[in-house]
């Protein structure tokens, strides 16, 4: 992954909808090429429950993901992944070995709250 360090304007940053949500359901994603989960995330009353796919199986169990609050990008177009429609991107820090550490608020916030 390459990184572009060119300046970003505030209006550009405001285009990205980063919102908090709580994972309410997790299932194994058997059809995915790489080990992954299918996740359902409560994004609050405005957006409702949204689905996502994430390669988190090495560092997180299904049980520890349910109830966890995460930060999501909510305004990417939906993407079909192995027959599953992913409606948002759950954010995380990608380590050199490819594993992902989830980004989450350090205190609970209402689901759907926008970062800004």
N, C-alpha and C positions, 0 to 999 in steps of 0.2 A: 504494500500500500504506500503510495507516495503522498506527501503532504505539501499543499500549496500554502506558503506563508504570506501571500499577498494580503494587503489590508482588506478588511470586510467593513462595509458601511453599516450603520445602525439600521437603516431601512432593509438591507439584505438580511440581517439577523432577525428582524421582526417578522420576516416571511416564514421562518421556521417555527412551527407550532410545537413546542416542547411542553408536554403536560404530564401531570402525575396520574397514575392509575394503580389499581390493586389487582393482582392476579387472583382470579376466582376459580379457575379450572385449568388443569394440566393433563395432557395425554401424551403417550409416546407417539412419535410420528414415524411409523414403520415405512412409509413410502418415500421418505426423504433420502437423498443420496448419502448424506453424512448424518450421524446420529443427532437427532433434534427432538424437541417437544413441540406440540401444538398447545398454544396458550390462549385463554380467554381473559381479557383484562377489562375491569369495570372502570370506565373513563368518566364516570359521573353522569348526572341527569341530561346534560346537553348532548353528549356523544353516545352514551349507553355502553353496552358490552361490545368490545372489538376483539378480533382474532389476530394472532400473530404466530409465526414460527421462529424458533430460536435454537441455536446450537449451544445448549447449556448443560448437556447431559453429564459431562465429566466433573463439573464443579458443583452442581446443584441437583438435589433429588426433587421429584415431583412434590413430595410432602413439604419440603422447605420453601418451595416457590409459592404454593397456595397461601394467600394472605399477605404476601410481600408487596410492598408498594414500590413501583418502578417509575422511571422517567421514559416517556415515549414521544416519538415524532409522529404526529397525528395527521399531517397534511401531505404525505406521500401518496401517490395513487395506489390503489390496491394492486397486489401482485399475486398471481396464481403460482403456487409452489407445490408440485406433485399432487395436484387435485385439491389443494387446500388454499382458500383465499386469505392471504395475509393483508390485514387492513391498517396496520401500523408497525412502526419499528421500535422495538424495545432497545434502549441505548445501553452501551457498556464499553468498558475499556478492553481493547484487544491486546493480550499479552504476546510476547514474541513467539510462544508455542501455539498461538491461535486460540487459546482459551479466552473466555469472556468473563469479566467481572462486572456485574450489573451496577448501573448508576441508580441511586435512590435518594430521596430526601432523608436528612438525618433526624427529622421529626415528622410525624404524620401530618399530611395536609389533605384537604378535601379532594376527592377524585375529580379530575378534570381541571385542577388548578394549573394555570399556565405559568411557565418559567419566564421571567422577563425582568 
